[in-house]
Amino acid sequence: MVAVFQAPLTADAVKEKARQLGADLVGIADGKVMDENPPDPDNPRRPSDITDYDADRVIVLAKRYSAGTSRIMAWNDRHKYYNDELALTRLEEASLELVYWLEDHGYPAIIVPPTHVDPWRYRNDPDEHMSTLISLNHAAVEAGLGTLGLNLQLLTPEFGPRVIIGAVLSSVPIEPDRRMETSLCLGPECGRCLKTCPGDTVGHWNRDWPACDRYRSPHGFAQLTEHLGGILDETDAEKQKELIRSEDSFNLWQSILRGSGVVTGCRRCQDVCPVGKDYAALSDVLDDIPETTPEKEKRLGKMVEAEKAGALPASYEAQRRWIGALQTQRKQPET
């Protein structure tokens, strides 16, 4: 009976509509394939965990960051945070309009925003890394938009990692895209994401996510709880008032207003990545990496040596499906 109210749609039609609404990239993943291949089997976060009825397709939308913000080198520039938050707003609006359009054609749909985490998973630890209801980076790979990089961020051929991504779940019966099987990332031989990271959180095909969160969300819940705890612990009334009037309070207040510095924050690793057709217009500013150190260079050198010897870490093996075949693995033997 439900089919009576459904208009025929194609994958091309859905993608074209998403682009008209403001998405720069669109891909479609098979929800059942994602259910069967969770990035972390111990914490699966499957599309079917969100909805029992409308998770057959995961439509992934990406909005590019403005080139001007990528050319601001300071990782903690608040104006950059604000511009990124506006781009996120545009992505969320496009996702919502796509949901309504799908539902007008008879297919219920639901948004998976890049800012929402499951509150039931919170365990009274502000420093614990909290992730979205499904991994949007992995969903984007399953939707054919790109592959994961050395620090497990999404890389796309068009914009490298300089995109914000969201998803729409729906059971609209359209053809899913194919996953890329060849890595876009140049790996440790490039290592620019590791060299530039202000928190030194990038590992060998992995990332220290709790440490990274302090930069990705510098005025987020962890800072808020610390700041409020410091105010409550201060016994001197005048010093307590000083803390209330401090720059930290001001930054937190501004972030609460618009999410700048909470849902947006450091993306220095995204800016300096050379993958993406857009990087040519950024390279004059971003080629130099002042944050690199001899220690970082040494660590990268060890990773390169290990990979040349065929000793890939367990972190790569766990994420091989989404990273893809590495450049060293693709080289053909000389004949």
Secondary structure, DSSP 8 states (H G I E B T S, - for coil): -GGGG-----HHHHHHHHHHTT-SEEEEEEHHHHHHS-S-TTS---HHHH-SSS-SEEEEEEEE--HHHHT---TT-HHHHHHHHHHHHHHHHHHHHHHHHHHHTT--EEEE-TT-B-GGG--S-TTS---BSS-HHHHHHHTTS-EE-TTS-EEBTTTBT-EEEEEEEE-----------B----GGGT-HHHHH-TT--B-SS-B-HHHHHHHHSTTSHHHHHHHHHHHHH---HHHHHHHHTSHHHHHHHHHHHH-BTTTB---HHHHH---SGGGGGTHHHHS--TT--HHHHHHHHHHHHHHHTT---HHHHHHHHHH-B-HHHH-----
